[in-house]
Amino acid sequence: MPRMVGRAKRIRVPDELQSLSLAPRHLSLLAYLLFDGPTGVNELAARLEVAPTTVSLMVGELSRKGILERREDDADRRRKIVSIADSHRAVIDGWLGRSADAWRNALAPLTADQRRMFVETLTAYERGLTDA
């Protein structure tokens, strides 16, 4: 586990994004948007386990830099939907998408029960860190 975390930390931010001063807090937000697609602020906050105001601030910051786009939800005008701007999607996918590909390749040979056990084990590990 420490070796995997160390390797993930060494993944370099692409040159095209270097000037945008992305912080570690932005990476999870971008990963959720990349893998799950356009998402509401409240849903992002729940996944990131932070307050919606925190996500709103991050989204505002990244929107001003042109990385993210916000639009009104057609079904509920009070709700904002956040997505990665088309102009940055390819570079973000090339950067963070490798992680998703690595997980897919690692989990592909496992049965559904084995994948479930693996995810439950990682979740228990995360809970153990949180409880400490």
MODELLER restraints for C-alpha pairs under 7 A, 6 or more apart:
rsr = mdl.restraints
at = mdl.atoms
rsr.add(forms.Gaussian(group=physical.xy_distance, feature=features.Distance(at['CA:14:A'], at['CA:95:A']), mean=6.78, stdev=0.5))
rsr.add(forms.Gaussian(group=physical.xy_distance, feature=features.Distance(at['CA:20:A'], at['CA:65:A']), mean=6.94, stdev=0.5))
rsr.add(forms.Gaussian(group=physical.xy_distance, feature=features.Distance(at['CA:31:A'], at['CA:96:A']), mean=6.56, stdev=0.5))
rsr.add(forms.Gaussian(group=physical.xy_distance, feature=features.Distance(at['CA:33:A'], at['CA:39:A']), mean=6.69, stdev=0.5))
rsr.add(forms.Gaussian(group=physical.xy_distance, feature=features.Distance(at['CA:33:A'], at['CA:83:A']), mean=6.15, stdev=0.5))
rsr.add(forms.Gaussian(group=physical.xy_distance, feature=features.Distance(at['CA:33:A'], at['CA:84:A']), mean=6.65, stdev=0.5))
rsr.add(forms.Gaussian(group=physical.xy_distance, feature=features.Distance(at['CA:34:A'], at['CA:93:A']), mean=6.85, stdev=0.5))
rsr.add(forms.Gaussian(group=physical.xy_distance, feature=features.Distance(at['CA:37:A'], at['CA:83:A']), mean=6.67, stdev=0.5))
rsr.add(forms.Gaussian(group=physical.xy_distance, feature=features.Distance(at['CA:38:A'], at['CA:81:A']), mean=6.15, stdev=0.5))
rsr.add(forms.Gaussian(group=physical.xy_distance, feature=features.Distance(at['CA:38:A'], at['CA:82:A']), mean=5.36, stdev=0.5))
rsr.add(forms.Gaussian(group=physical.xy_distance, feature=features.Distance(at['CA:38:A'], at['CA:83:A']), mean=4.48, stdev=0.5))
rsr.add(forms.Gaussian(group=physical.xy_distance, feature=features.Distance(at['CA:39:A'], at['CA:81:A']), mean=5.32, stdev=0.5))
rsr.add(forms.Gaussian(group=physical.xy_distance, feature=features.Distance(at['CA:39:A'], at['CA:82:A']), mean=5.37, stdev=0.5))
rsr.add(forms.Gaussian(group=physical.xy_distance, feature=features.Distance(at['CA:39:A'], at['CA:83:A']), mean=6.74, stdev=0.5))
rsr.add(forms.Gaussian(group=physical.xy_distance, feature=features.Distance(at['CA:40:A'], at['CA:79:A']), mean=6.86, stdev=0.5))
rsr.add(forms.Gaussian(group=physical.xy_distance, feature=features.Distance(at['CA:40:A'], at['CA:80:A']), mean=5.70, stdev=0.5))
rsr.add(forms.Gaussian(group=physical.xy_distance, feature=features.Distance(at['CA:40:A'], at['CA:81:A']), mean=4.47, stdev=0.5))
rsr.add(forms.Gaussian(group=physical.xy_distance, feature=features.Distance(at['CA:40:A'], at['CA:82:A']), mean=5.93, stdev=0.5))
rsr.add(forms.Gaussian(group=physical.xy_distance, feature=features.Distance(at['CA:41:A'], at['CA:52:A']), mean=6.31, stdev=0.5))
rsr.add(forms.Gaussian(group=physical.xy_distance, feature=features.Distance(at['CA:41:A'], at['CA:55:A']), mean=6.43, stdev=0.5))
rsr.add(forms.Gaussian(group=physical.xy_distance, feature=features.Distance(at['CA:41:A'], at['CA:56:A']), mean=6.68, stdev=0.5))
rsr.add(forms.Gaussian(group=physical.xy_distance, feature=features.Distance(at['CA:41:A'], at['CA:80:A']), mean=6.44, stdev=0.5))
rsr.add(forms.Gaussian(group=physical.xy_distance, feature=features.Distance(at['CA:41:A'], at['CA:81:A']), mean=6.71, stdev=0.5))
rsr.add(forms.Gaussian(group=physical.xy_distance, feature=features.Distance(at['CA:41:A'], at['CA:82:A']), mean=6.88, stdev=0.5))
rsr.add(forms.Gaussian(group=physical.xy_distance, feature=features.Distance(at['CA:42:A'], at['CA:52:A']), mean=5.54, stdev=0.5))
rsr.add(forms.Gaussian(group=physical.xy_distance, feature=features.Distance(at['CA:45:A'], at['CA:51:A']), mean=5.72, stdev=0.5))
rsr.add(forms.Gaussian(group=physical.xy_distance, feature=features.Distance(at['CA:45:A'], at['CA:52:A']), mean=5.07, stdev=0.5))
rsr.add(forms.Gaussian(group=physical.xy_distance, feature=features.Distance(at['CA:45:A'], at['CA:55:A']), mean=5.89, stdev=0.5))
rsr.add(forms.Gaussian(group=physical.xy_distance, feature=features.Distance(at['CA:59:A'], at['CA:68:A']), mean=6.84, stdev=0.5))
rsr.add(forms.Gaussian(group=physical.xy_distance, feature=features.Distance(at['CA:62:A'], at['CA:68:A']), mean=5.59, stdev=0.5))
rsr.add(forms.Gaussian(group=physical.xy_distance, feature=features.Distance(at['CA:63:A'], at['CA:69:A']), mean=5.69, stdev=0.5))
rsr.add(forms.Gaussian(group=physical.xy_distance, feature=features.Distance(at['CA:66:A'], at['CA:85:A']), mean=6.81, stdev=0.5))
rsr.add(forms.Gaussian(group=physical.xy_distance, feature=features.Distance(at['CA:67:A'], at['CA:84:A']), mean=6.05, stdev=0.5))
rsr.add(forms.Gaussian(group=physical.xy_distance, feature=features.Distance(at['CA:67:A'], at['CA:85:A']), mean=5.42, stdev=0.5))
rsr.add(forms.Gaussian(group=physical.xy_distance, feature=features.Distance(at['CA:67:A'], at['CA:88:A']), mean=6.05, stdev=0.5))
rsr.add(forms.Gaussian(group=physical.xy_distance, feature=features.Distance(at['CA:68:A'], at['CA:82:A']), mean=6.79, stdev=0.5))
rsr.add(forms.Gaussian(group=physical.xy_distance, feature=features.Distance(at['CA:68:A'], at['CA:83:A']), mean=5.63, stdev=0.5))
rsr.add(forms.Gaussian(group=physical.xy_distance, feature=features.Distance(at['CA:68:A'], at['CA:84:A']), mean=4.48, stdev=0.5))
rsr.add(forms.Gaussian(group=physical.xy_distance, feature=features.Distance(at['CA:68:A'], at['CA:85:A']), mean=4.90, stdev=0.5))
rsr.add(forms.Gaussian(group=physical.xy_distance, feature=features.Distance(at['CA:69:A'], at['CA:82:A']), mean=5.75, stdev=0.5))
rsr.add(forms.Gaussian(group=physical.xy_distance, feature=features.Distance(at['CA:69:A'], at['CA:83:A']), mean=5.37, stdev=0.5))
rsr.add(forms.Gaussian(group=physical.xy_distance, feature=features.Distance(at['CA:69:A'], at['CA:84:A']), mean=6.11, stdev=0.5))
rsr.add(forms.Gaussian(group=physical.xy_distance, feature=features.Distance(at['CA:69:A'], at['CA:85:A']), mean=5.54, stdev=0.5))
rsr.add(forms.Gaussian(group=physical.xy_distance, feature=features.Distance(at['CA:70:A'], at['CA:80:A']), mean=6.21, stdev=0.5))
rsr.add(forms.Gaussian(group=physical.xy_distance, feature=features.Distance(at['CA:70:A'], at['CA:81:A']), mean=5.58, stdev=0.5))
rsr.add(forms.Gaussian(group=physical.xy_distance, feature=features.Distance(at['CA:70:A'], at['CA:82:A']), mean=4.67, stdev=0.5))
rsr.add(forms.Gaussian(group=physical.xy_distance, feature=features.Distance(at['CA:70:A'], at['CA:83:A']), mean=6.61, stdev=0.5))
rsr.add(forms.Gaussian(group=physical.xy_distance, feature=features.Distance(at['CA:71:A'], at['CA:80:A']), mean=5.56, stdev=0.5))
rsr.add(forms.Gaussian(group=physical.xy_distance, feature=features.Distance(at['CA:71:A'], at['CA:81:A']), mean=5.32, stdev=0.5))
rsr.add(forms.Gaussian(group=physical.xy_distance, feature=features.Distance(at['CA:71:A'], at['CA:82:A']), mean=6.71, stdev=0.5))
rsr.add(forms.Gaussian(group=physical.xy_distance, feature=features.Distance(at['CA:72:A'], at['CA:79:A']), mean=5.98, stdev=0.5))
rsr.add(forms.Gaussian(group=physical.xy_distance, feature=features.Distance(at['CA:72:A'], at['CA:80:A']), mean=4.73, stdev=0.5))
rsr.add(forms.Gaussian(group=physical.xy_distance, feature=features.Distance(at['CA:72:A'], at['CA:81:A']), mean=6.02, stdev=0.5))
rsr.add(forms.Gaussian(group=physical.xy_distance, feature=features.Distance(at['CA:73:A'], at['CA:79:A']), mean=5.49, stdev=0.5))
rsr.add(forms.Gaussian(group=physical.xy_distance, feature=features.Distance(at['CA:73:A'], at['CA:80:A']), mean=5.73, stdev=0.5))
rsr.add(forms.Gaussian(group=physical.xy_distance, feature=features.Distance(at['CA:73:A'], at['CA:81:A']), mean=5.92, stdev=0.5))
rsr.add(forms.Gaussian(group=physical.xy_distance, feature=features.Distance(at['CA:107:A'], at['CA:115:A']), mean=6.50, stdev=0.5))
